[in-house]
Amino acid sequence: TACAARRAAGGVVALTEAVLRGEISSGFALVRPPGHHACEDRMAGFCFLNSVAVAARAALSPRGGLRRVLVVDWDVHHGDGTQAIFEEDPAVLFFSLHRFGRGFFPGTGAASCV
């Protein structure tokens, strides 16, 4: 599982870097495990590394050269880990499309939290 998580995160970073270098015009990373529940200091919801957070940080690094990043998380579950990682970062706008309801994992992401 640790190996799969590292490969997923590495694949998303490689895709991001290829777009930034202009080798491809766009990309879509469909990886498992997805990672959007993992926080900076803990894993959660079967997510060990937050692949999109790692890629966003790479894009914002001096090597990546971006000043701002938009993360769109489209999944049945709220990307609570990604939100927690970037909540105070003005360089990243996190947008989550998910189901919300009583008893539905992870129980976060209500419209009132925007």
ChimeraX attribute file (.defattr): number of C-alpha atoms within 10 A of each C-alpha:
attribute: neighborCount
match mode: 1-to-1
recipient: residues
	/A:1	11
	/A:2	11
	/A:3	8
	/A:4	14
	/A:5	20
	/A:6	16
	/A:7	16
	/A:8	23
	/A:9	26
	/A:10	15
	/A:11	17
	/A:12	23
	/A:13	22
	/A:14	14
	/A:15	19
	/A:16	22
	/A:17	18
	/A:18	15
	/A:19	15
	/A:20	17
	/A:21	11
	/A:22	9
	/A:23	10
	/A:24	12
	/A:25	9
	/A:26	11
	/A:27	11
	/A:28	8
	/A:29	15
	/A:30	10
	/A:31	15
	/A:32	15
	/A:33	21
	/A:34	22
	/A:35	26
	/A:36	28
	/A:37	23
	/A:38	25
	/A:39	22
	/A:40	15
	/A:41	8
	/A:42	12
	/A:43	16
	/A:44	16
	/A:45	17
	/A:46	14
	/A:47	21
	/A:48	23
	/A:49	27
	/A:50	27
	/A:51	27
	/A:52	22
	/A:53	25
	/A:54	17
	/A:55	22
	/A:56	22
	/A:57	17
	/A:58	18
	/A:59	21
	/A:60	16
	/A:61	12
	/A:62	10
	/A:63	10
	/A:64	16
	/A:65	11
	/A:66	15
	/A:67	12
	/A:68	13
	/A:69	16
	/A:70	11
	/A:71	16
	/A:72	13
	/A:73	18
	/A:74	13
	/A:75	13
	/A:76	13
	/A:77	21
	/A:78	25
	/A:79	28
	/A:80	19
	/A:81	24
	/A:82	25
	/A:83	24
	/A:84	16
	/A:85	18
	/A:86	19
	/A:87	12
	/A:88	10
	/A:89	12
	/A:90	10
	/A:91	15
	/A:92	20
	/A:93	15
	/A:94	18
	/A:95	16
	/A:96	18
	/A:97	14
	/A:98	16
	/A:99	16
	/A:100	17
	/A:101	12
	/A:102	8
	/A:103	7
	/A:104	12
	/A:105	13
	/A:106	16
	/A:107	14
	/A:108	17
	/A:109	19
	/A:110	12
	/A:111	7
	/A:112	5
	/A:113	6
	/A:114	6
